[in-house]
């Protein structure tokens, strides 16, 4: 009896005209500070950021009938420092990959061209992850391990496939080894390695970007580097303990409670306590948060909604959910990022954030050459090619009081594992 299998040789294979992207690319905060007047070109030497710490003048009550007026004082200034840190993205392909996809007759798109053009997005996404860290290069903490799958403590979207990740027992502790990320599940809060995890990987280990030295303040500075409500640690290489209360950021601890309008107003009030009632720091800010707190803020509005059903026209009930989540809070815009720390909301005054840049993102070049051959184990040229993107810069905040944050917020059900 005849069957379709007999005519498979005649049948044409249809391929969809476009390849869909399944991995996440997100660089919302980086886009806000990557250019403009706050982009400073620097050498390999540290950039100084002058800070007016104490005002000048010593007020006192006097006796104008011949009494002394006392000695005066001048403004007290100090300076912070920032130096560039350097990163690269290595791209590689084989001669067969190139030859097999170099024309429309062979493939829907060139694999080499897609790899090269996507490299910039990879680098920017990588930087966005670092901007949501404490400056040590730590992307997250191991919560549990099962085979070659890690459940992270906070946010799996800090990682992307093909990234190399170093496992450390602690900052300044033991480096257990390196693994390559295979897949990321942002809902289950899990990352899976391409092979076995480094020996000894266990709960509470730190997951750092590959190459970071495992020391505090040794990688790209981020939001949690600067927005800290503490008199310990460093701010732009200045010890916070040297100026108690002056180098910390206003903050509200939610204590595992959901966000409320009262918390937002309290944070704004504390910012004014630090910088004055009419401080411009409160104005022009942007709320930075992950989807969990975007949803939590919307839930505040949904709870107080009232609909009088019998006064509605038409034949359908009222749609209680708008197309999009709210884009403002306290009349300031919301910048939602998948890389933001769940359970935390930061108020960022972007005019105080900037970049000190030695090398902008671009191809690594030697004598005009940007594509380099790989070599086989026998020393001969291999049928593989390499190209690199690199950059050298750091991010600074010139006023730790120009902003604020709320942390310890309750996560709505269903978010981050």
C-alpha positions as CSV (number, residue, x, y, z in Angstrom):
1,X,0.0,0.0,0.0
2,X,1.5,3.4,-1.0
3,X,2.3,5.9,1.8
4,X,3.4,9.5,2.1
5,X,6.9,8.4,3.0
6,X,7.4,7.3,-0.6
7,X,7.2,11.0,-1.8
8,X,9.1,12.7,1.0
9,X,12.0,13.1,-1.5
10,X,9.8,15.4,-3.7
11,X,8.5,17.6,-0.9
12,X,9.9,21.1,-0.2
13,X,10.7,22.2,3.3
14,X,9.2,25.5,4.4
15,X,11.2,27.6,6.8
16,X,9.6,30.7,8.5
17,X,11.1,33.9,7.1
18,X,12.3,35.2,10.5
19,X,14.0,33.7,13.5
20,X,12.3,34.6,16.7
21,X,14.4,35.7,19.7
22,X,13.6,33.7,22.9
23,X,16.2,35.2,25.2
24,X,15.8,38.4,27.2
25,X,17.5,41.7,26.3
26,X,16.9,44.5,28.8
27,X,19.0,47.7,29.4
28,X,16.6,50.3,30.5
29,X,18.7,52.0,33.2
30,X,21.9,51.9,31.1
31,X,20.1,53.7,28.3
32,X,19.3,56.6,30.7
33,X,23.0,57.3,31.7
34,X,24.9,56.2,28.6
35,X,25.2,59.7,27.0
36,X,24.7,63.4,27.5
37,X,26.4,66.0,29.7
38,X,27.1,63.4,32.4
39,X,29.4,61.4,30.1
40,X,33.0,62.2,31.1
41,X,36.0,61.1,29.1
42,X,38.8,60.0,31.4
43,X,42.3,58.5,31.2
44,X,43.5,55.6,33.3
45,X,43.9,57.9,36.2
46,X,41.1,58.3,38.7
47,X,38.5,61.0,38.1
48,X,37.8,63.3,41.0
49,X,34.3,64.3,42.1
50,X,34.4,67.3,44.4
51,X,31.8,67.2,47.3
52,X,30.8,70.1,49.5
53,X,30.5,68.3,52.8
54,X,30.0,71.1,55.4
55,X,28.9,74.7,54.9
56,X,31.1,77.7,55.7
57,X,30.4,80.1,58.6
58,X,30.0,79.8,62.4
59,X,26.8,81.5,63.6
60,X,26.5,82.8,67.1
61,X,24.6,85.3,69.2
62,X,26.7,88.4,70.0
63,X,26.8,91.5,72.1
64,X,27.2,94.4,69.7
65,X,28.3,96.7,72.6
66,X,32.0,95.8,72.3
67,X,31.6,92.0,72.5
68,X,33.6,89.6,70.5
69,X,32.3,88.2,67.3
70,X,34.3,85.0,67.3
71,X,36.4,83.3,64.7
72,X,35.0,82.0,61.4
73,X,35.0,78.8,59.4
74,X,35.1,78.1,55.7
75,X,33.3,75.5,53.5
76,X,34.7,72.0,54.0
77,X,35.1,70.0,50.8
78,X,36.4,66.6,50.0
79,X,36.5,64.5,46.9
80,X,35.4,61.1,45.7
81,X,37.2,59.1,43.0
82,X,36.2,56.8,40.3
83,X,38.2,54.7,37.9
84,X,37.3,52.6,34.9
85,X,36.8,48.9,34.9
86,X,37.0,46.9,31.7
87,X,34.8,44.3,30.1
88,X,34.7,42.4,26.8
89,X,32.3,40.1,24.9
90,X,34.0,37.4,22.9
91,X,32.3,36.3,19.7
92,X,33.3,33.2,17.7
93,X,32.1,31.3,14.6
94,X,33.3,28.6,12.3
95,X,34.0,28.8,8.6
96,X,31.2,26.3,7.9
97,X,28.7,28.5,9.8
98,X,29.7,31.4,7.6
99,X,29.7,29.5,4.4
100,X,26.4,27.8,5.1
101,X,24.4,31.0,5.9
102,X,26.1,33.7,3.7
103,X,23.3,34.1,1.2
104,X,19.5,34.1,1.0
105,X,19.7,31.0,-1.2
106,X,21.2,29.1,1.8
107,X,19.6,30.6,5.0
108,X,17.1,33.1,6.2
109,X,19.9,35.2,7.7
110,X,23.6,35.2,8.1
111,X,24.6,33.6,11.4
112,X,27.9,35.6,11.4
113,X,26.2,38.9,10.8
114,X,23.5,38.1,13.5
115,X,26.2,37.2,16.0
116,X,28.2,40.4,15.4
117,X,25.2,42.7,15.5
118,X,23.8,41.0,18.5
119,X,27.1,41.4,20.4
120,X,26.3,45.0,21.2
121,X,23.0,44.0,22.7
122,X,24.7,41.3,24.7
123,X,27.3,43.8,26.1
124,X,24.6,46.3,27.0
125,X,22.4,43.6,28.6
126,X,25.5,42.5,30.6
127,X,26.1,46.0,31.8
128,X,22.5,46.4,32.8
129,X,22.8,43.4,35.1
130,X,25.9,44.9,36.7
131,X,24.2,48.2,37.3
132,X,21.8,46.4,39.6
133,X,24.6,45.1,41.9
134,X,26.6,46.3,44.9
135,X,29.8,46.9,42.9
136,X,31.5,43.5,43.6
137,X,30.3,41.9,40.4
138,X,27.9,39.6,42.4
139,X,24.8,38.9,40.3
140,X,23.0,36.7,42.9
141,X,23.3,34.1,45.6
142,X,22.7,30.4,45.4
143,X,19.5,29.4,47.1
144,X,19.6,25.6,46.3
145,X,21.3,23.2,43.9
146,X,19.8,20.3,42.0
147,X,22.1,18.6,39.5
148,X,23.3,21.3,37.1
149,X,20.4,23.6,38.0
150,X,20.7,26.5,40.5
151,X,17.7,28.2,42.1
152,X,18.9,31.7,42.9
153,X,17.8,33.7,45.9
154,X,16.7,36.9,44.1
155,X,16.5,37.3,40.4
156,X,17.4,34.8,37.6
157,X,16.9,37.5,35.0
158,X,20.3,38.8,36.1
159,X,21.8,36.0,34.0
160,X,21.7,35.1,30.3
161,X,22.5,32.0,28.2
162,X,26.2,31.5,27.2
163,X,27.4,33.7,30.0
164,X,30.3,32.4,32.1
165,X,29.7,32.7,35.8
166,X,32.2,32.3,38.7
167,X,31.1,30.6,41.9
168,X,32.6,32.0,45.2
169,X,32.1,30.8,48.7
170,X,32.0,34.5,49.8
171,X,33.6,37.8,48.8
172,X,37.3,37.3,49.6
173,X,36.7,33.6,50.1
174,X,37.3,30.5,47.9
175,X,36.6,30.6,44.2
176,X,35.0,27.2,43.5
177,X,35.2,27.4,39.7
178,X,33.4,28.6,36.6
179,X,30.3,27.3,34.7
180,X,28.5,28.4,31.5
181,X,24.8,29.3,31.7
182,X,22.7,27.2,29.3
183,X,19.1,28.4,30.0
184,X,17.4,30.9,32.3
185,X,13.9,30.5,33.8
186,X,12.9,33.9,35.1
187,X,9.6,32.6,36.5
188,X,11.0,29.6,38.4
189,X,14.0,31.8,39.3
190,X,16.4,29.1,38.1
191,X,19.5,28.9,35.8
192,X,20.8,25.7,34.2
193,X,24.5,25.1,33.4
194,X,25.7,23.5,30.1
195,X,27.6,20.9,32.1
196,X,28.4,20.1,35.7
197,X,28.6,22.9,38.3
198,X,31.9,23.6,40.0
199,X,32.6,21.1,42.8
200,X,31.2,22.1,46.2
201,X,28.7,24.6,44.8
202,X,26.1,25.0,47.6
203,X,23.5,27.3,49.1
204,X,24.7,30.8,50.0
205,X,27.5,30.7,47.5
206,X,27.9,33.9,45.4
207,X,27.5,34.0,41.7
208,X,29.9,36.6,40.1
209,X,30.5,37.7,36.6
210,X,33.5,35.8,35.1
211,X,36.8,37.5,35.9
212,X,35.7,39.6,38.8
213,X,38.3,39.3,41.6
214,X,35.7,38.6,44.3
215,X,36.4,41.8,46.3
216,X,34.0,44.5,47.4
217,X,33.9,47.6,45.1
218,X,36.1,45.9,42.4
219,X,33.7,45.7,39.6
220,X,31.2,48.1,37.9
221,X,29.4,50.4,40.5
222,X,25.7,50.0,40.5
223,X,22.5,51.3,42.2
224,X,23.2,49.2,45.3
225,X,26.8,50.5,45.4
226,X,25.7,54.1,46.0
227,X,22.1,54.0,47.4
228,X,23.0,52.7,50.8
229,X,21.5,53.8,54.2
230,X,24.6,53.2,56.2
231,X,27.6,54.9,57.8
232,X,29.9,51.9,56.9
233,X,31.5,51.0,53.6
234,X,32.8,53.3,50.9
235,X,31.2,56.0,48.7
236,X,33.4,56.9,45.7
237,X,36.4,55.6,47.7
238,X,35.5,57.8,50.7
239,X,34.8,56.0,54.0
240,X,31.2,56.7,55.0
241,X,32.4,56.6,58.6
242,X,34.5,59.7,58.0
243,X,31.3,61.8,57.6
244,X,28.5,60.2,59.6
245,X,25.1,60.8,58.1
246,X,26.4,62.7,55.1
247,X,27.1,60.0,52.6
248,X,24.1,57.8,53.1
249,X,20.8,57.6,51.1
250,X,17.3,58.2,52.6
251,X,15.5,54.9,53.0
252,X,12.3,53.2,54.2
253,X,12.4,49.6,55.5
254,X,9.1,47.9,54.5
255,X,9.6,45.0,56.8
256,X,8.1,42.5,54.3
257,X,4.9,44.6,54.0
258,X,3.3,45.5,50.6
259,X,4.0,48.9,49.1
260,X,1.6,51.7,50.3
261,X,1.2,55.4,49.3
262,X,2.3,56.2,52.9
263,X,5.6,54.6,52.4
264,X,6.2,56.6,49.2
265,X,5.4,59.8,51.0
266,X,7.6,58.9,53.9
267,X,10.5,58.3,51.6
268,X,10.0,61.7,50.0
269,X,9.8,63.3,53.4
270,X,13.1,61.7,54.5
271,X,14.7,63.0,51.3
272,X,13.6,66.5,52.2
273,X,14.9,66.0,55.8
274,X,18.3,65.3,54.2
275,X,18.4,68.1,51.6
276,X,15.7,70.7,52.4
277,X,12.0,71.1,51.8
278,X,12.4,72.7,48.4
279,X,15.2,70.5,47.3
280,X,15.3,69.8,43.6
281,X,16.4,66.2,44.4
282,X,12.8,65.2,45.1
283,X,11.7,66.6,41.7
284,X,12.8,65.1,38.4
285,X,13.3,61.7,39.8
286,X,12.5,58.3,38.3
287,X,11.2,55.2,40.2
288,X,13.2,52.1,39.3
289,X,11.6,48.8,40.1
290,X,11.0,45.2,38.8
291,X,7.7,43.9,37.7
292,X,6.8,42.6,41.1
293,X,6.6,46.1,42.6
294,X,5.0,47.5,39.4
295,X,2.3,44.9,40.0
296,X,2.2,45.6,43.8
297,X,1.7,49.3,43.1
298,X,-1.2,48.6,40.7
299,X,-2.8,46.3,43.3
300,X,-3.0,49.3,45.6
301,X,-5.2,51.0,43.0
302,X,-7.3,47.9,42.3
303,X,-8.1,47.5,46.0
304,X,-9.6,50.9,46.3
305,X,-11.5,50.8,43.0
306,X,-15.3,51.1,43.2
307,X,-17.7,50.2,40.3
308,X,-21.4,50.8,40.6
309,X,-22.6,47.9,38.4
310,X,-26.2,49.1,37.8
311,X,-25.0,52.5,36.5
312,X,-22.9,51.0,33.7
313,X,-24.2,51.1,30.2
314,X,-23.7,48.4,27.5
315,X,-24.0,44.7,27.8
316,X,-20.7,43.9,29.4
317,X,-19.3,44.3,32.9
318,X,-16.6,46.9,33.5
319,X,-13.0,45.8,32.6
320,X,-11.2,46.2,36.0
321,X,-7.8,46.0,34.4
322,X,-6.3,48.6,32.1
323,X,-4.1,47.5,29.2
324,X,-0.9,48.4,31.0
325,X,0.3,48.7,34.6
326,X,0.6,52.3,36.0
327,X,3.6,54.2,34.7
328,X,3.8,56.8,37.5
329,X,4.0,56.8,41.2
330,X,3.7,59.9,43.3
331,X,3.5,61.8,40.0
332,X,7.0,60.6,39.0
333,X,7.6,58.2,36.1
334,X,8.3,54.5,36.7
335,X,11.2,52.8,35.0
336,X,10.5,49.1,35.1
337,X,13.5,46.7,34.6
338,X,13.7,42.9,34.7
339,X,17.1,43.3,36.3
340,X,16.0,45.4,39.3
341,X,16.1,43.7,42.6
342,X,12.7,42.3,43.5
343,X,11.2,43.7,46.7
344,X,13.0,47.0,46.3
345,X,12.1,50.4,44.7
346,X,14.7,53.1,44.1
347,X,14.1,56.7,43.4
348,X,16.8,57.8,41.1
349,X,17.6,61.5,40.3
350,X,19.2,60.8,36.9
351,X,20.9,64.2,36.6
352,X,23.2,63.2,39.4
353,X,24.2,59.9,37.7
354,X,27.0,59.8,35.1
355,X,29.6,57.7,33.3
356,X,33.4,58.1,33.5
357,X,34.5,56.5,30.3
358,X,38.0,55.5,29.1
359,X,36.9,53.3,26.2
360,X,33.4,53.3,24.7
361,X,31.8,50.0,23.6
362,X,33.4,49.0,20.3
363,X,35.4,46.4,18.5
364,X,38.8,45.4,19.8
365,X,41.2,46.4,16.9
366,X,44.8,45.6,16.2
367,X,46.3,47.3,13.2
368,X,42.8,47.8,11.7
369,X,42.0,44.1,12.1
370,X,38.9,43.2,14.1
371,X,38.5,39.5,13.2
372,X,41.2,37.1,14.4
373,X,41.9,33.5,13.5
374,X,41.8,30.8,16.1
375,X,44.5,28.1,16.3
376,X,44.3,24.4,16.6
377,X,46.0,22.2,19.2
378,X,48.7,21.5,16.5
379,X,49.5,25.1,16.1
380,X,47.9,25.5,12.7
381,X,45.2,27.9,11.8
382,X,41.7,26.6,12.8
383,X,38.6,27.1,10.8
384,X,37.2,29.4,13.4
385,X,37.2,33.2,13.8
386,X,37.1,35.4,16.8
387,X,36.0,39.0,17.3
388,X,35.8,41.0,20.5
389,X,33.8,44.0,21.8
390,X,35.3,45.8,24.7
391,X,34.8,48.9,26.9
392,X,36.2,50.6,29.9
393,X,34.2,52.9,32.2
394,X,32.4,53.2,35.5
395,X,29.3,54.8,36.8
396,X,29.1,57.5,39.5
397,X,26.5,59.2,41.6
398,X,27.7,62.6,42.7
399,X,25.2,63.1,45.6
400,X,24.1,60.1,47.7
401,X,21.2,62.2,49.1
402,X,19.8,62.8,45.7
403,X,17.6,59.8,45.7
404,X,16.1,57.2,48.0
405,X,14.9,53.6,48.2
406,X,12.3,51.4,49.8
407,X,13.4,47.8,50.5
408,X,12.0,44.7,52.2
409,X,8.8,45.0,50.2
410,X,6.5,42.0,50.1
411,X,6.5,40.3,46.7
412,X,3.0,39.7,45.2
413,X,2.1,36.0,44.7
414,X,3.7,34.4,41.7
415,X,6.8,36.6,41.3
416,X,10.4,35.4,41.4
417,X,9.8,31.8,42.2
